[in-house]
Amino acid sequence: MRFVHSMLIVGCLATVATADIVQLNDGSTLEGDVKKSDAGWVVTTAAGKVTTVRVDEVKSIQKTPSTKPSAVNDRLSSLRRAMENVSDIQTIIDRYQRFIDQAPDDATKKAAQEELVGWKQKQQQGLVKFGSQWINPGDRAKIQEEALGLADQSREYLKQGRLKEAGPILQKAISIDPGCASAHYLRGLLFYRQDQLAPARKEFEAVAAMVPDHVPTLNNLAIVIGRQNQVPAALNQYDRAMIVSPSDRGILTNVAEVLEALSPELRKNEIVRRVQRRFDEQIAPLETKLASEGLYRWGATWVTAADLEKLKAVEAANKAKLDALSVQFDAAQAELTRIAQSIADNQNTMRRIESESIRYDVNGQPVRVPYPAVYYELVRDNQRMTGDRAALIAKMEQMRVSANTIKQQLPTPRFTGVQQMIGVEGTPVLAIVSLPTTVPTTQPIQSE
């Protein structure tokens, strides 16, 4: 029996975190809030006195349920927060009933019962949850229509560049109907135009969750993520878009821009390699299709046959100029290397002459003899070559500028480095669905 009694005491000490009465082995007691610490149990009395007792000094701890108003409020607040994301009203009623059954005091029970009455009234009225509101089923379509109307109004403002006016309207639309994909999409565009990438990404991700296969959203989400320097993740969104809409001209154009700008290291990434394969598979049929319409691929863009011939001719002429510049640049680089080596050789010879010019007299004291004429010839030679080197470096820099100028002379560059967002024209519009005006009776959920 003594062993069992000891086990019960140990179990009590292991599971109780707070208590009102601590009975010590010497027969005395302490009352207050009890907390476990490295030193043992810390007892704080109502007067604020703190006493620490070792674990081996404690015989038992008796917990007294708290009836403080703050404790009641904390428990009810926790229950309310838990119910915020519950859409089944019977589940909420059952949870409140269990809470009431387990309430430690009348104040807690009364407060919860008052709220339970309100939930039962909502159930009797047949209310359903829509967003953060409980509404009559027939009102859902009205709310959706109101939110869509606001989204349409903001869309016109965005077309006109009136961003400040569009923002509050979109906020209102989303507060009315958090599931309004149109409003979230337009708000994503608004944030992007304001260069607020993180909020824009959040909005487009919300739309993607509502409309998983919406290509404009996937496109825009890819651009935002890419601008956050997460290229593989951005290409992953483009990959989804290519699966949903194969050989989509706009998507493939953007993908071509991303792939062209990739570093050699990123090209080894598995996601990048997968996207490259899918791009290669889809670009070929698109080229065939557009060729039948008289359009031909020019890097990441498309041009007519006549423009293609002109561009190829300009590109060939530019290539010839660049090749000639390349030959001159290589020759200048070789001359620069020769000059550097000649200067180094002269410096080595000069240092040798300097060291050999030191002699010692009969008393062993160092004496410097005059440098030979060749030393000064080497000095003048290095000065001349240093000037030649500076002129050559300036000439090579000018060659680089000329090369860049030639590269930019194409009327239509192959790649611009810019990906195109899909604007308000890509706004998703989900069908408005009305709930039945009579809601089937929900069977009570069994208590846990």
Secondary structure per residue as TSV (DSSP state, phi and psi in degrees):
chain	resnum	aa	ss	phi	psi
A	1	M	-	360.0	-39.2
A	2	R	H	-61.9	-37.7
A	3	F	H	-65.0	-44.3
A	4	V	H	-63.3	-42.9
A	5	H	H	-60.3	-40.3
A	6	S	H	-65.5	-40.0
A	7	M	H	-63.9	-39.4
A	8	L	H	-63.4	-40.1
A	9	I	H	-64.5	-42.9
A	10	V	H	-62.7	-42.8
A	11	G	H	-61.9	-39.0
A	12	C	H	-63.5	-43.9
A	13	L	H	-66.0	-30.3
A	14	A	H	-78.6	-25.4
A	15	T	H	-106.9	-20.0
A	16	V	-	-89.5	125.6
A	17	A	S	-97.4	-33.6
A	18	T	-	-136.2	154.1
A	19	A	-	-156.9	171.1
A	20	D	S	-106.6	-34.4
A	21	I	E	-126.6	123.3
A	22	V	E	-111.9	118.8
A	23	Q	E	-98.6	124.8
A	24	L	E	-93.6	162.3
A	25	N	T	-63.4	-24.8
A	26	D	T	-84.6	5.2
A	27	G	S	95.0	-13.9
A	28	S	-	-81.6	165.2
A	29	T	E	-132.3	155.3
A	30	L	E	-126.9	140.7
A	31	E	E	-120.7	139.1
A	32	G	S	152.0	-170.2
A	33	D	E	-79.7	133.0
A	34	V	E	-114.4	131.2
A	35	K	E	-134.4	147.2
A	36	K	E	-83.9	139.6
A	37	S	E	-138.3	173.7
A	38	D	T	-62.5	-29.3
A	39	A	T	-85.2	-12.0
A	40	G	E	141.6	-132.3
A	41	W	E	-109.8	133.0
A	42	V	E	-105.4	121.1
A	43	V	E	-110.4	122.2
A	44	T	E	-111.0	116.0
A	45	T	-	-77.4	169.6
A	46	A	T	-61.5	-29.1
A	47	A	T	-79.9	-6.1
A	48	G	-	96.5	2.5
A	49	K	-	-75.3	134.4
A	50	V	E	-111.8	127.0
A	51	T	E	-128.1	132.6
A	52	T	E	-109.2	127.6
A	53	V	E	-123.1	145.6
A	54	R	-	-71.9	156.2
A	55	V	G	-60.9	-39.6
A	56	D	G	-72.6	-7.3
A	57	E	G	-90.3	-11.5
A	58	V	E	-94.8	127.1
A	59	K	E	-88.6	-43.2
A	60	S	E	-160.7	161.9
A	61	I	E	-130.0	126.6
A	62	Q	E	-110.0	122.7
A	63	K	-	-91.6	134.8
A	64	T	-	-114.3	121.6
A	65	P	-	-56.6	138.5
A	66	S	-	-79.2	137.0
A	67	T	-	-117.7	18.2
A	68	K	-	-66.4	141.1
A	69	P	H	-55.1	-36.4
A	70	S	H	-64.4	-36.5
A	71	A	H	-66.8	-40.7
A	72	V	H	-59.4	-49.1
A	73	N	H	-62.0	-40.0
A	74	D	H	-62.9	-43.0
A	75	R	H	-66.4	-44.2
A	76	L	H	-67.0	-38.8
A	77	S	H	-62.0	-40.2
A	78	S	H	-63.8	-41.6
A	79	L	H	-64.9	-43.1
A	80	R	H	-60.1	-45.3
A	81	R	H	-61.6	-38.5
A	82	A	H	-65.7	-31.8
A	83	M	H	-83.9	-9.4
A	84	E	T	-61.8	-32.4
A	85	N	T	-100.6	10.6
A	86	V	-	-97.5	128.8
A	87	S	-	-105.5	-8.7
A	88	D	-	-94.5	115.5
A	89	I	H	-69.1	-30.7
A	90	Q	H	-66.2	-36.6
A	91	T	H	-61.4	-42.0
A	92	I	H	-63.1	-44.3
A	93	I	H	-61.5	-43.2
A	94	D	H	-63.9	-40.2
A	95	R	H	-65.7	-40.4
A	96	Y	H	-64.8	-39.6
A	97	Q	H	-65.2	-41.9
A	98	R	H	-63.8	-39.0
A	99	F	H	-61.4	-43.4
A	100	I	H	-65.6	-42.1
A	101	D	H	-61.2	-29.7
A	102	Q	T	-101.1	4.9
A	103	A	-	-62.7	133.3
A	104	P	S	-80.5	-10.5
A	105	D	S	-153.9	165.5
A	106	D	H	-66.2	-35.5
A	107	A	H	-63.6	-43.6
A	108	T	H	-63.8	-46.4
A	109	K	H	-61.3	-42.6
A	110	K	H	-64.7	-45.1
A	111	A	H	-61.8	-41.9
A	112	A	H	-70.4	-36.7
A	113	Q	H	-63.7	-37.6
A	114	E	H	-62.9	-40.8
A	115	E	H	-71.8	-33.9
A	116	L	H	-63.0	-37.0
A	117	V	H	-57.9	-42.6
A	118	G	H	-63.1	-39.7
A	119	W	H	-68.2	-38.2
A	120	K	H	-66.7	-34.2
A	121	Q	H	-64.7	-41.4
A	122	K	H	-60.8	-39.9
A	123	Q	H	-65.3	-42.8
A	124	Q	H	-63.4	-33.9
A	125	Q	T	-77.6	-8.5
A	126	G	T	75.3	25.0
A	127	L	-	-70.9	148.8
A	128	V	E	-127.6	156.3
A	129	K	E	-85.0	132.2
A	130	F	E	-137.1	108.8
A	131	G	T	68.8	-121.9
A	132	S	T	-105.1	8.6
A	133	Q	E	-111.8	155.0
A	134	W	E	-108.3	118.5
A	135	I	E	-131.9	167.1
A	136	N	-	-70.5	138.9
A	137	P	G	-52.3	-37.5
A	138	G	G	-70.4	-14.0
A	139	D	G	-85.5	-9.8
A	140	R	H	-62.1	-46.1
A	141	A	H	-61.4	-37.1
A	142	K	H	-64.1	-42.8
A	143	I	H	-64.8	-42.5
A	144	Q	H	-62.6	-42.6
A	145	E	H	-63.8	-39.4
A	146	E	H	-64.3	-43.8
A	147	A	H	-65.4	-40.7
A	148	L	H	-66.1	-37.3
A	149	G	H	-61.8	-42.0
A	150	L	H	-65.8	-39.2
A	151	A	H	-62.6	-41.6
A	152	D	H	-62.4	-40.1
A	153	Q	H	-63.5	-43.3
A	154	S	H	-68.4	-30.3
A	155	R	H	-62.4	-40.3
A	156	E	H	-64.9	-39.0
A	157	Y	H	-63.7	-40.8
A	158	L	H	-64.3	-38.4
A	159	K	H	-59.1	-35.6
A	160	Q	T	-89.4	0.4
A	161	G	T	75.6	17.5
A	162	R	-	-92.0	72.0
A	163	L	H	-66.9	-40.8
A	164	K	H	-62.6	-32.9
A	165	E	H	-79.5	-30.5
A	166	A	H	-72.1	-35.3
A	167	G	H	-55.5	-56.8
A	168	P	H	-60.9	-33.8
A	169	I	H	-67.2	-41.9
A	170	L	H	-66.1	-39.4
A	171	Q	H	-60.0	-42.2
A	172	K	H	-65.9	-41.4
A	173	A	H	-60.7	-42.3
A	174	I	H	-71.7	-34.4
A	175	S	H	-67.4	-32.9
A	176	I	H	-73.3	-45.6
A	177	D	-	-136.7	94.3
A	178	P	T	-60.5	-18.1
A	179	G	T	-94.5	16.7
A	180	C	-	-80.2	97.8
A	181	A	H	-62.0	-35.1
A	182	S	H	-60.1	-45.4
A	183	A	H	-65.9	-41.2
A	184	H	H	-64.7	-40.7
A	185	Y	H	-62.5	-48.3
A	186	L	H	-65.3	-34.5
A	187	R	H	-68.9	-32.9
A	188	G	H	-62.4	-43.3
A	189	L	H	-62.4	-41.8
A	190	L	H	-60.1	-49.5
A	191	F	H	-62.7	-38.8
A	192	Y	H	-64.1	-42.1
A	193	R	H	-66.8	-23.8
A	194	Q	T	-90.8	6.6
A	195	D	T	63.0	30.9
A	196	Q	-	-101.8	86.3
A	197	L	H	-69.2	-43.1
A	198	A	H	-62.4	-49.5
A	199	P	H	-62.8	-36.8
A	200	A	H	-62.3	-44.1
A	201	R	H	-61.1	-42.4
A	202	K	H	-60.0	-41.9
A	203	E	H	-67.4	-44.8
A	204	F	H	-67.4	-33.9
A	205	E	H	-66.1	-35.0
A	206	A	H	-64.2	-41.8
A	207	V	H	-65.8	-41.7
A	208	A	H	-61.0	-32.5
A	209	A	H	-71.6	-33.8
A	210	M	H	-79.9	-39.9
A	211	V	S	-128.5	80.4
A	212	P	T	-56.9	-31.1
A	213	D	T	-105.7	27.4
A	214	H	-	-85.2	107.3
A	215	V	H	-60.7	-46.0
A	216	P	H	-56.7	-38.1
A	217	T	H	-66.3	-44.2
A	218	L	H	-61.7	-40.4
A	219	N	H	-61.9	-49.3
A	220	N	H	-68.5	-36.7
A	221	L	H	-63.9	-38.9
A	222	A	H	-62.3	-41.9
A	223	I	H	-65.7	-44.1
A	224	V	H	-63.1	-45.8
A	225	I	H	-64.2	-39.0
A	226	G	H	-62.1	-39.9
A	227	R	H	-68.7	-16.3
A	228	Q	T	-89.9	15.4
A	229	N	T	63.5	32.3
A	230	Q	-	-116.2	69.8
A	231	V	H	-62.1	-49.3
A	232	P	H	-58.3	-40.7
A	233	A	H	-64.9	-37.4
A	234	A	H	-64.7	-44.7
A	235	L	H	-64.6	-28.3
A	236	N	H	-64.1	-38.1
A	237	Q	H	-67.1	-40.7
A	238	Y	H	-63.1	-36.0
A	239	D	H	-62.1	-43.2
A	240	R	H	-61.9	-40.7
A	241	A	H	-63.9	-39.9
A	242	M	H	-67.4	-31.5
A	243	I	H	-69.8	-43.7
A	244	V	H	-69.4	-41.4
A	245	S	S	-129.2	80.6
A	246	P	T	-60.4	142.4
A	247	S	T	56.3	32.9
A	248	D	-	-72.4	123.0
A	249	R	H	-60.3	-46.0
A	250	G	H	-65.2	-42.4
A	251	I	H	-65.0	-47.1
A	252	L	H	-65.2	-33.2
A	253	T	H	-62.5	-45.4
A	254	N	H	-66.1	-41.2
A	255	V	H	-62.0	-40.0
A	256	A	H	-60.1	-40.0
A	257	E	H	-63.7	-41.9
A	258	V	H	-66.6	-47.3
A	259	L	H	-62.2	-37.3
A	260	E	H	-63.9	-33.3
A	261	A	T	-90.1	0.8
A	262	L	-	-68.4	144.0
A	263	S	-	-78.0	158.0
A	264	P	T	-56.0	-34.9
A	265	E	T	-68.3	-43.0
A	266	L	G	-66.3	-28.6
A	267	R	G	-64.0	-15.8
A	268	K	G	-84.7	-12.7
A	269	N	S	-63.2	138.4
A	270	E	H	-64.3	-39.9
A	271	I	H	-63.5	-43.0
A	272	V	H	-61.8	-43.2
A	273	R	H	-65.3	-37.7
A	274	R	H	-65.1	-43.6
A	275	V	H	-65.4	-38.8
A	276	Q	H	-61.0	-42.2
A	277	R	H	-63.7	-45.0
A	278	R	H	-66.8	-37.6
A	279	F	H	-60.8	-47.3
A	280	D	H	-61.2	-36.1
A	281	E	H	-68.6	-35.3
A	282	Q	H	-92.3	-24.7
A	283	I	H	-70.6	-32.1
A	284	A	H	-62.4	-52.6
A	285	P	H	-63.4	-30.7
A	286	L	H	-68.2	-39.7
A	287	E	H	-60.6	-41.8
A	288	T	H	-63.8	-44.5
A	289	K	H	-63.1	-48.5
A	290	L	H	-71.3	-28.2
A	291	A	H	-62.2	-35.3
A	292	S	H	-68.0	-18.7
A	293	E	T	-98.8	1.9
A	294	G	T	87.7	19.4
A	295	L	E	-118.5	142.4
A	296	Y	E	-132.4	148.3
A	297	R	E	-72.8	133.0
A	298	W	E	-132.8	87.0
A	299	G	T	70.1	-113.4
A	300	A	T	-102.4	5.9
A	301	T	E	-125.6	-176.8
A	302	W	E	-134.1	136.4
A	303	V	E	-134.7	166.3
A	304	T	E	-75.7	168.3
A	305	A	H	-62.3	-41.3
A	306	A	H	-64.5	-44.0
A	307	D	H	-65.8	-34.7
A	308	L	H	-62.6	-42.5
A	309	E	H	-64.9	-40.5
A	310	K	H	-65.2	-43.1
A	311	L	H	-64.4	-40.1
A	312	K	H	-64.7	-38.4
A	313	A	H	-66.4	-44.1
A	314	V	H	-63.9	-41.2
A	315	E	H	-64.3	-39.2
A	316	A	H	-65.4	-42.2
A	317	A	H	-65.0	-41.3
A	318	N	H	-64.6	-37.7
A	319	K	H	-62.9	-40.1
A	320	A	H	-62.5	-42.0
A	321	K	H	-64.2	-41.8
A	322	L	H	-66.9	-36.8
A	323	D	H	-64.4	-41.8
A	324	A	H	-64.6	-42.2
A	325	L	H	-63.0	-36.3
A	326	S	H	-63.9	-40.3
A	327	V	H	-64.0	-45.2
A	328	Q	H	-63.5	-39.0
A	329	F	H	-66.3	-42.7
A	330	D	H	-63.0	-39.8
A	331	A	H	-65.7	-41.5
A	332	A	H	-65.1	-38.4
A	333	Q	H	-64.6	-40.6
A	334	A	H	-65.4	-41.2
A	335	E	H	-64.6	-38.8
A	336	L	H	-62.6	-40.3
A	337	T	H	-65.3	-41.0
A	338	R	H	-63.9	-43.7
A	339	I	H	-61.5	-44.9
A	340	A	H	-60.1	-39.8
A	341	Q	H	-69.0	-39.6
A	342	S	H	-64.3	-43.0
A	343	I	H	-61.0	-42.6
A	344	A	H	-64.5	-41.7
A	345	D	H	-62.6	-44.6
A	346	N	H	-61.1	-40.7
A	347	Q	H	-64.7	-39.0
A	348	N	H	-62.6	-43.4
A	349	T	H	-63.9	-41.3
A	350	M	H	-63.9	-41.5
A	351	R	H	-64.5	-35.6
A	352	R	H	-66.7	-43.0
A	353	I	H	-61.5	-41.3
A	354	E	H	-62.2	-42.0
A	355	S	H	-70.0	-34.1
A	356	E	H	-78.5	-12.2
A	357	S	T	-80.5	-6.8
A	358	I	E	-92.5	120.0
A	359	R	E	-119.3	174.8
A	360	Y	E	-127.0	134.7
A	361	D	-	-81.0	-174.8
A	362	V	T	-64.7	-22.2
A	363	N	T	-91.5	1.9
A	364	G	S	83.5	10.2
A	365	Q	-	-86.1	137.9
A	366	P	E	-68.7	138.6
A	367	V	E	-134.7	128.5
A	368	R	E	-92.7	125.3
A	369	V	-	-91.8	156.9
A	370	P	-	-59.6	145.4
A	371	Y	-	-70.4	148.7
A	372	P	-	-70.5	165.2
A	373	A	H	-61.8	-31.6
A	374	V	H	-61.8	-28.9
A	375	Y	H	-60.1	-44.6
A	376	Y	H	-73.4	-27.9
A	377	E	H	-65.5	-39.5
A	378	L	H	-65.4	-37.9
A	379	V	H	-60.5	-48.0
A	380	R	H	-65.4	-37.4
A	381	D	H	-62.5	-42.8
A	382	N	H	-67.6	-37.0
A	383	Q	H	-62.5	-41.6
A	384	R	H	-65.1	-45.2
A	385	M	H	-68.3	-30.9
A	386	T	H	-64.1	-40.2
A	387	G	H	-65.7	-41.4
A	388	D	H	-62.1	-39.4
A	389	R	H	-65.0	-42.6
A	390	A	H	-62.2	-42.5
A	391	A	H	-65.0	-37.1
A	392	L	H	-68.9	-40.0
A	393	I	H	-63.0	-41.5
A	394	A	H	-63.5	-38.5
A	395	K	H	-65.9	-41.4
A	396	M	H	-65.8	-37.4
A	397	E	H	-64.4	-38.1
A	398	Q	H	-65.1	-35.5
A	399	M	H	-62.5	-40.6
A	400	R	H	-62.6	-43.7
A	401	V	H	-61.2	-43.7
A	402	S	H	-63.0	-40.1
A	403	A	H	-63.5	-43.6
A	404	N	H	-64.7	-37.5
A	405	T	H	-63.5	-43.4
A	406	I	H	-62.9	-41.7
A	407	K	H	-62.5	-29.0
A	408	Q	T	-90.0	2.2
A	409	Q	T	-82.3	-6.1
A	410	L	-	-65.8	131.1
A	411	P	S	-57.7	-36.6
A	412	T	S	-129.4	105.5
A	413	P	-	-66.2	150.8
A	414	R	S	-64.4	-41.4
A	415	F	-	-135.3	141.9
A	416	T	-	-108.1	-16.4
A	417	G	S	78.3	7.8
A	418	V	-	-115.9	132.1
A	419	Q	-	-102.0	142.0
A	420	Q	-	-96.3	123.2
A	421	M	-	-70.4	152.0
A	422	I	-	-96.7	119.5
A	423	G	-	-83.3	-147.9
A	424	V	G	-62.0	-21.7
A	425	E	G	-66.0	-17.2
A	426	G	G	-95.4	8.4
A	427	T	-	-58.9	126.2
A	428	P	-	-77.2	142.2
A	429	V	-	-128.2	108.6
A	430	L	-	-82.7	149.0
A	431	A	-	-65.3	140.9
A	432	I	-	-80.9	124.5
A	433	V	-	-114.5	125.1
A	434	S	-	-92.4	134.5
A	435	L	-	-77.3	155.1
A	436	P	-	-61.6	144.5
A	437	T	S	-71.3	-21.4
A	438	T	S	-112.4	127.4
A	439	V	-	-98.6	126.8
A	440	P	-	-57.4	145.1
A	441	T	-	-66.4	129.3
A	442	T	-	-85.6	129.2
A	443	Q	-	-68.6	139.1
A	444	P	-	-59.3	140.7
A	445	I	-	-84.7	135.1
A	446	Q	-	-64.0	140.2
A	447	S	-	-65.7	144.6
A	448	E	-	-68.7	360.0
